Amino acid sequence: MNIKNTRTRNHVLTIAALLFFCGLLAFLEINSAAYSYQISILERSAIYAVVAVSMNLLTGFTGLFSLGQAGFMALGAYTVAILTIPVENRPSVYYVDGISPAIANLHTPFWVALILAGVVAALVAALIGIPVLRLKSDYLAIATLGFSEIIRAFISAPQFNKITNGSYGLKNIPAFPNLFVAFGFCALCIGLMVLLIRSSYGRAFKAIREDEIAAQAMGLNLFHYKELSFVISSFFTGVGGGLLAIFMRSIDSKTFSITLTYDILLIVVLGGIGSVTGSVIGAFLVTAGREWLRFFDNPLTIGGIQIPLFRSGFRMVVFSILLMAVVLFYRRGIMGSNEFSWDGLGRLIRNIPRKLRGKKTKGQAEGGKQ
């Protein structure tokens, strides 16, 4: 098959996959009442995919290890919540200390709020990036992790109750109009990051990741590109936080604990550091896997005998064992640093029978020796 035919086939397969996915979304939207649980899993997975790709942009493509994702998500989520809660519902939300006059009548459409959420996160990242991006490796991770906790402390502080509502959180956040809007925004964010990675800026980021000294010798301003990568990553992380607020419809400071950052890091590592499609696949696998294993948390009785392992919390034990198994077999993640391609999928499918025949032949040879 020549190159032209291969490209045509790949385009046809891509269009067919997109049509199938759009049809699936349409089916779920029409039957949203019956499939609300499945819809919630898909929406959360798509939102986590946005944040995971933004983290991969910084960690996998620029080589900067940051753990401040939860803090930037909190900034984006609270920005969206403050700007989108209906004005008439705000007295019932800020019922303890009241609401600040500066934001009492401030209201924007949710898409404007999402852009502003990213801008707020990017501005804060630009400020803190000046001191922290001079650090490297573990020191940068610790500094950004500390920043994330500082943001949480400010959000829950009583002094900001009239803006963030303190420990009471914010509720009555309008939901997505439909599934297509939710997935459309997530796809748009990921698409923009892919275009950036493929641009000259993306090549500069990769050069810094591979060898900072060589990149500097080529004339790259290291701090400028590190700051740029940090700000762009934070922008999309803030948008991801805003999307999460719309999805959850109520948020508080506990929503954005350190655990959330670790979840995003897990998705990036599992999918493959330096792979966009790996982050997307990892987001859906991790989110769906946790939900599908919930039956391990319920007591199980067989023949009148209760199985002692099936109890609350056992789900995460099984989930952790499965993650360890995946990491052992895929040490660089599911995708490594590669991206999804139809040719690669075809090779994988064609190699399965060959591997099975190889194992069968090996087993027969060992049996013959015995």
Secondary structure, 3 states (H helix, E strand, C coil): CCHHHHHHHHHHHHHHHHHHHHHHHHHHHHCCCCCHHHHHHHHHHHHHHHHHHHHHHHHCCCCCCCCCHHHHHHHHHHHHHHHHCCHHHHHHHCCCCCCCHHHHCCCCCHHHHHHHHHHHHHHHHHHHHHHHCCCCHHHHHHHHHHHHHHHHHHHHCHHHHHHHCHHHCECCCCCCCCHHHHHHHHHHHHHHHHHHHCCHHHHHHHHHHHCHHHHHHCCCCHHHHHHHHHHHHHHHHHHHHHHHHHHHCCECHHHHCHHHHHHHHHHHHHHCCCCHHHHHHHHHHHHHHHHHCHHHHCCEEECCEEECCCCCCHHHHHHHHHHHHHHHHCCCCCCCCCCCCHHHHHHHHHHHHHHHHHHHHHHHHHHHHC
